Amino acid sequence: MRWFAVLCLALMLNGAASADDPTPLYTVRDGLYVDRGTYKGFIYYGDQCERCHGPEGSGGTFAPDLTESARKLSQAQFEQIILDGRRNMTTSVHNIMPSFRPNPDVMENLHHIYAYIKARSDGALERGHPEHLEDRTGSER
């Protein structure tokens, strides 16, 4: 249980901006160029999430559109579902998302994955492969 408290503290310190923190959750310029964290989110989303949730979080055969979910859920709610998984069992739908808590790649990049999905959800990031801001400007601003 102590490891969980340490993990939560680390996520809070390294995660997205709070009301008191002026640091933006993500930075997108010209709909294509993103900060390093959002780019990492794109990479880890592609590696861990895309097979079920489809390209750019737009939904897939097995799982819902995450850009819609990011409009309805807080960051904490969104991340909790990733950590604990989810069961959606009705007469017409049988969706089970596994817990990604045992996956160190997801755990270490959870806030980056959320930033990527949120940028897509907010319409700030266009569809397709984003580029690093530093590729455009020579240094990330």
N, C-alpha and C positions, 0 to 999 in steps of 0.2 A: 504494500500500500504506500510505503514511503517513496518508492520509485515513481509512483503515479503523481504524487504531490510535487516531486522534483521536476518531472516532465511538464506538468501544468505550469509551474513557475517559469521554466525555460521557454515554453511556448508563449507565455504572456510577455516575457521580456524581449523575445526575438520576433514575435508575431506582428500582426497588423497594428495599425495606429489605434490609439484609444482617444477618447474625447479630449484628454489633456495633452496628447502627443500630436504635434503638427505634421509628423511624417505621414505622407500619403500611403494608402494601402498599395497602390500601384502608380506607375508613371507611364503614360502612353503618349507618344507624339505622332501626329499625322496618321493615326489609326493603325500603325504598323510597328513603330519603334518602341520597345519596352525596356524598363529597368532590368537589372540583372536578376532580381528575385522573381519578377513576373515571368521572365524567360525560363528560369529554372522550373517554375510552376508548369509552363507549357511542356517542357521536356518530361517532367515526372508525370504529368497528366497523360501524355502520350504513351509512356511506358506502363503506367499502372491502371489507368481509368478508361482510356479510349476504347479498349476492346468491348466494353459493355455500354459505355455512355456515348459512344460515337465521336466523330471528329468535332473538335472545338466545343465539346460539351453539349452538343445539340440533340442528344438522345440517340439511342440505338435500339436494336432488336430486343435486348434483354433489360434495358435500364432507361430511366427517364432523362429528360433534358435538364442538365444541371444549370444551364443559364436561367431557366425558369425557377428552379429551386433557389438559386442565389438571390432572386428578386423577392422571394417569400420568406426565406429563413435568415436569421442573424448569422454572423460568422461563427459564433459559438455553437448554434444549433447545427449548422452545416458540418462543422468539424466533428461534432459529437457523433453524427451519423457515420462519418468515415471511421471514427475510432471504434464505435460499438457495432456497426452494421445495422441492418434494418430488415424487417420482415413485413411484406405487404401481401397478405393472403386473403383474397376475397373469392367469390364464386367464379369470377371471370379472370382474375389476375393472381398469379403466383410468382411474386418477385422476392428474392432473397439476396441482399447484399451482405457479403461477409465483413467481419471486422478486419480493419487494416492495422489495428493496434500492434500485432506482432511484426509488421513490416517496417524495418528501420528506414528504408528510403521514403516511405510515405510519412512516417512519424517526424523525420527530420525536415521534411519539406511541406508539411501540411499547410502552413500559412502561405507558402508560395503557390501551391495548387489553388488555394482559395483565391488568392490575388488574381491569378490567371483567369479563373472562371468568373470572378466578379468583374474584371475588365471586359470580358466578352458579354456578360449579362448587362452591364451598364451601356453597352454599345460603344465604348471607348476604343476597343480593340476589334479590328475588322477580322473577317474569316481569313484563314490561311496561316502560313508560317510567319510568326513575328520575327523581327530582327532586333539585335541589341541596340540600344541608344548609342552606345559607344562606337558601334560600326558606322553610325551616321555622323556623329559629331567628333569622333576621335577620343572623347572622354565622356563618361556618363555624368550627366548633370542632374 
